[in-house]
Amino acid sequence: MLRLLVPVLLVAGAFGCGQPVYSPNARVVNGEDAIPHSWPWQISLQYEKDGEYRHTCGGSLIAPDWVMTAAHCISKSRKYKVVLGEYDMNQEDGSEQHIPVDSKDIFVHPKWFSICAACGNDIALMKLSRSAELSDKVQLACLPPAGEILPNEYPCYISGWGRLYTNGPLPDKLQQAVLPVVDNPHCNQPDWWGGVIRQNMICAGGDIRAGCNGDSGGPLNCQATDGRWYVHGIASFVSALGCNALKKPTVFTRVSDFDAWIHETIAKNV
C-alpha cells in the first residue's frame, strides 16, 4: 500500500497541498464572493442532462486523479464530469479543466445508506479519467491527520456554488463563508441537533452562517498552525427547517475519521 501511495505524495509535495497562490480573504462573516482561485482544490461536480452538464455538488481534489465528495451526491443513473479551476460558472477564463469520470471509478463508502443521511459515512471518492494538470489555479487539498478533532469555535470556511439562502438562487461565482466549528457536545444539545451528530460528523456555523443546496460534497477548509489549509469536512446535510436555521449548524462528514478508507481505496485502484 505504501509503495502505491508514494507517487501521489511526491506530486503533492512538488506543488504543496493546502497552500493557495491566491490567498483567501479571511475576514468575511457571512457569505460573499471568494477571491478567484483562492480555494484551488475546489471542484464542481456536474451531471449530464439533455445534452448539457449541470452543477450538482462540490468536492475537493485530493490527488492529481482523485476527487473527494459526498456519497449522497452520487446517483448510479447519472453521467458525471469534474470541473477544476472553475470560479465563475458564466465565464470561461481558460483555467477550467473538464475531466470525465467513468461510473466504474466512483467509490461510495460501503456503509453509506441513501435513506439515512444522519447515519453518517457520507463520503465518496472519484478517480478521474485523466490526471489534473496542477497549476496556480488547480492544486491539491491537504487532508487532516487521522482522528484529528478541532476544538469548539475553531474558524473554518465553507466554499461552494450552493444556493445563497433557502430556496434562493445559485450564484455564478464561487462563494465562501466563515463557519466556526461547533463541537459535538454543543451540537448534540437537546434544542440543537439533539443527539443526531455522530463521531464521524462535524458541525460548523449555524443561524446566518450555513451551507445550502449545491454546497454538498464541498470542503470545510480549516487553516492549521503550519499555515496550510486542510479539508476537515465534506458538506453533508442541513436542517429540514432551512439552510440557516437557528441552532442547526451545517453538518459535515469528518474527514479525519475516514483516513484509512481513503488511503485503502486509492491504493486498491491505482
C-alpha positions as CSV (number, residue, x, y, z in Angstrom):
1,M,0.0,0.0,0.0
2,L,2.7,2.4,0.9
3,R,4.6,1.9,-2.4
4,L,1.5,2.7,-4.3
5,L,0.9,5.9,-2.4
6,V,4.4,7.3,-2.9
7,P,3.8,8.8,-6.4
8,V,0.7,10.7,-5.1
9,L,2.7,12.0,-2.1
10,L,5.6,13.1,-4.3
11,V,3.4,15.0,-6.7
12,A,1.6,16.7,-3.8
13,G,4.9,17.7,-2.3
14,A,6.2,19.2,-5.6
15,F,3.3,21.7,-5.7
16,G,2.4,21.8,-2.0
17,C,-1.1,20.9,-0.7
18,G,-3.3,23.4,1.0
19,Q,-1.2,26.5,0.0
20,P,-3.2,28.6,-2.4
21,V,-1.2,31.1,-4.6
22,Y,-4.2,33.5,-4.3
23,S,-4.8,33.9,-0.6
24,P,-8.3,33.6,0.6
25,N,-10.0,36.6,2.2
26,A,-10.1,35.6,5.8
27,R,-12.3,38.4,7.1
28,V,-15.8,37.5,5.9
29,V,-18.5,36.6,8.4
30,N,-21.4,35.9,6.1
31,G,-21.1,34.5,2.5
32,E,-19.5,36.6,-0.2
33,D,-17.7,36.1,-3.5
34,A,-14.4,34.2,-2.9
35,I,-11.2,35.6,-4.3
36,P,-10.8,33.8,-7.7
37,H,-8.8,30.5,-7.3
38,S,-8.2,31.0,-3.6
39,W,-9.6,27.6,-3.0
40,P,-7.8,25.8,-5.8
41,W,-8.8,22.3,-4.8
42,Q,-12.5,23.1,-5.0
43,I,-14.2,21.3,-7.9
44,S,-17.6,21.5,-9.4
45,L,-19.2,18.0,-9.8
46,Q,-21.6,18.1,-12.8
47,Y,-24.0,15.7,-14.3
48,E,-25.4,15.4,-17.9
49,K,-29.0,16.2,-18.6
50,D,-30.5,16.8,-22.0
51,G,-27.0,17.0,-23.6
52,E,-25.8,19.6,-21.1
53,Y,-23.8,19.4,-17.9
54,R,-25.2,21.0,-14.7
55,H,-23.6,21.7,-11.4
56,T,-24.9,19.4,-8.6
57,C,-22.2,19.3,-5.9
58,G,-18.8,20.4,-4.8
59,G,-15.8,18.4,-4.0
60,S,-12.0,18.5,-3.3
61,L,-9.1,17.4,-5.4
62,I,-7.0,15.3,-3.1
63,A,-4.6,13.7,-5.6
64,P,-3.9,14.5,-9.3
65,D,-6.5,11.9,-10.3
66,W,-8.8,11.7,-7.2
67,V,-11.7,13.8,-6.0
68,M,-13.4,13.5,-2.7
69,T,-17.1,14.4,-2.4
70,A,-20.3,13.3,-0.6
71,A,-21.9,9.9,-1.1
72,H,-25.3,11.5,-1.4
73,C,-24.2,13.4,-4.5
74,I,-23.8,10.2,-6.4
75,S,-26.5,8.5,-8.5
76,K,-25.8,5.4,-10.5
77,S,-28.1,6.6,-13.3
78,R,-26.1,9.8,-14.0
79,K,-23.1,10.5,-16.1
80,Y,-20.6,12.8,-14.4
81,K,-17.6,15.1,-15.0
82,V,-15.5,17.1,-12.7
83,V,-14.6,20.8,-13.5
84,L,-11.4,22.1,-11.9
85,G,-10.0,25.6,-11.9
86,E,-13.6,26.9,-12.0
87,Y,-14.7,30.3,-10.5
88,D,-17.4,32.0,-12.5
89,M,-19.9,29.5,-13.9
90,N,-20.9,32.1,-16.5
91,Q,-17.5,32.6,-18.0
92,E,-14.7,30.6,-19.4
93,D,-11.4,32.1,-18.5
94,G,-9.1,29.4,-19.7
95,S,-8.2,27.9,-16.3
96,E,-11.0,25.3,-16.3
97,Q,-10.3,21.6,-16.8
98,H,-13.2,19.4,-17.7
99,I,-12.5,15.7,-16.8
100,P,-15.0,12.9,-17.2
101,V,-15.5,10.2,-14.6
102,D,-16.3,6.6,-15.5
103,S,-19.1,5.1,-13.4
104,K,-16.8,2.2,-12.5
105,D,-14.3,4.7,-11.0
106,I,-16.8,6.0,-8.4
107,F,-16.4,4.6,-4.9
108,V,-19.1,5.2,-2.4
109,H,-18.4,4.3,1.2
110,P,-19.8,0.8,1.8
111,K,-21.6,1.9,5.0
112,W,-23.4,4.8,3.4
113,F,-27.2,4.4,3.3
114,S,-29.0,6.8,1.0
115,I,-32.2,6.7,3.1
116,C,-30.4,7.7,6.2
117,A,-28.1,10.8,5.9
118,A,-28.0,11.0,9.7
119,C,-26.4,7.5,9.8
120,G,-23.1,9.1,8.6
121,N,-20.4,7.7,6.2
122,D,-21.4,10.4,3.6
123,I,-18.2,10.2,1.6
124,A,-17.3,9.1,-1.9
125,L,-14.1,9.1,-4.0
126,M,-14.0,9.5,-7.7
127,K,-11.0,8.5,-9.9
128,L,-10.6,10.9,-12.8
129,S,-10.3,9.6,-16.3
130,R,-7.0,11.5,-16.6
131,S,-4.9,13.4,-14.1
132,A,-5.5,17.1,-13.4
133,E,-2.8,19.5,-14.5
134,L,-1.7,21.2,-11.3
135,S,-1.0,24.9,-11.5
136,D,-1.5,28.1,-9.6
137,K,-5.3,27.7,-10.1
138,V,-5.6,23.9,-9.6
139,Q,-3.9,22.4,-6.5
140,L,-4.4,19.6,-4.1
141,A,-6.2,19.7,-0.8
142,C,-4.4,18.7,2.4
143,L,-6.2,16.0,4.4
144,P,-6.1,16.2,8.3
145,P,-4.2,13.6,10.4
146,A,-6.2,10.5,11.2
147,G,-8.5,11.1,14.2
148,E,-7.9,14.8,14.5
149,I,-10.8,16.8,16.1
150,L,-10.9,20.5,16.1
151,P,-12.0,22.5,19.2
152,N,-15.2,24.4,19.5
153,E,-15.3,27.7,17.7
154,Y,-12.2,26.9,15.5
155,P,-12.5,29.2,12.5
156,C,-13.1,27.3,9.2
157,Y,-14.5,28.3,5.8
158,I,-17.1,26.6,3.6
159,S,-16.8,27.2,-0.1
160,G,-19.2,26.3,-3.0
161,W,-21.7,27.3,-5.5
162,G,-24.7,26.4,-3.4
163,R,-27.9,28.4,-3.0
164,L,-27.4,31.8,-1.4
165,Y,-30.2,31.1,1.0
166,T,-33.1,28.6,1.5
167,N,-34.8,28.2,-1.9
168,G,-32.7,31.1,-3.2
169,P,-30.7,31.4,-6.5
170,L,-27.5,29.7,-7.3
171,P,-24.5,32.1,-7.6
172,D,-22.3,32.3,-10.7
173,K,-19.2,32.9,-8.7
174,L,-17.7,30.7,-6.0
175,Q,-18.9,31.7,-2.5
176,Q,-17.2,31.4,0.8
177,A,-18.2,32.0,4.4
178,V,-16.7,31.6,7.8
179,L,-18.2,28.6,9.7
180,P,-16.7,28.2,13.2
181,V,-16.6,24.6,14.4
182,V,-19.4,23.6,16.8
183,D,-18.0,20.6,18.8
184,N,-20.2,17.5,19.2
185,P,-21.3,18.1,22.8
186,H,-22.6,21.6,21.9
187,C,-24.1,20.4,18.6
188,N,-25.9,17.5,20.2
189,Q,-27.7,19.6,22.8
190,P,-31.5,18.9,23.0
191,D,-32.5,22.1,21.3
192,W,-29.7,21.9,18.7
193,W,-29.3,18.6,16.8
194,G,-30.5,16.6,19.8
195,G,-28.2,13.6,19.7
196,V,-28.1,13.1,15.9
197,I,-24.5,14.0,15.5
198,R,-22.1,11.1,15.5
199,Q,-18.3,10.8,16.0
200,N,-17.8,10.7,12.2
201,M,-19.5,14.1,11.7
202,I,-18.5,17.7,12.4
203,C,-20.8,20.6,12.8
204,A,-19.9,24.2,11.8
205,G,-21.7,27.5,11.6
206,G,-25.4,27.9,12.4
207,D,-28.0,30.6,12.2
208,I,-26.9,33.1,9.5
209,R,-23.8,31.1,8.6
210,A,-24.5,27.9,6.8
211,G,-24.2,25.7,3.7
212,C,-27.1,25.2,1.4
213,N,-28.3,23.1,-1.6
214,G,-25.5,22.8,-4.1
215,D,-22.7,23.1,-1.5
216,S,-23.0,19.4,-0.7
217,G,-19.7,17.4,-1.1
218,G,-17.7,20.6,-0.9
219,P,-14.9,21.3,1.6
220,L,-14.8,22.7,5.1
221,N,-11.4,24.4,4.9
222,C,-9.5,24.9,8.1
223,Q,-6.1,26.5,8.5
224,A,-3.6,24.8,10.7
225,T,-0.7,26.3,12.6
226,D,1.7,25.3,9.8
227,G,-0.2,27.8,7.5
228,R,-1.7,25.2,5.3
229,W,-5.4,24.7,4.7
230,Y,-6.8,21.3,5.5
231,V,-10.2,19.9,4.3
232,H,-11.7,18.7,7.6
233,G,-15.2,18.3,6.4
234,I,-17.4,17.3,3.5
235,A,-20.7,19.2,3.4
236,S,-23.4,16.6,4.1
237,F,-26.8,17.9,5.3
238,V,-28.7,20.9,6.8
239,S,-31.9,21.1,8.8
240,A,-35.3,20.5,7.2
241,L,-36.2,23.9,8.6
242,G,-33.8,25.6,6.1
243,C,-30.2,26.2,5.4
244,N,-29.7,28.8,8.1
245,A,-32.0,27.5,10.8
246,L,-31.2,28.7,14.4
247,K,-29.2,26.2,16.4
248,K,-28.9,23.8,13.4
249,P,-25.3,24.1,12.2
250,T,-24.4,22.7,8.9
251,V,-23.3,19.0,9.3
252,F,-20.2,17.7,7.5
253,T,-18.6,14.3,7.2
254,R,-15.5,14.3,9.5
255,V,-12.6,13.6,7.0
256,S,-10.2,12.6,9.7
257,D,-12.4,9.6,10.6
258,F,-12.0,8.1,7.1
259,D,-8.3,8.3,6.7
260,A,-7.8,4.6,6.4
261,W,-10.7,4.1,3.9
262,I,-9.4,6.9,1.7
263,H,-5.9,5.5,1.6
264,E,-7.1,1.9,1.1
265,T,-9.5,2.9,-1.7
266,I,-6.8,4.8,-3.6
267,A,-4.2,2.1,-3.1
268,K,-6.5,-0.6,-4.5
269,N,-7.4,1.4,-7.6
270,V,-4.2,2.9,-8.9
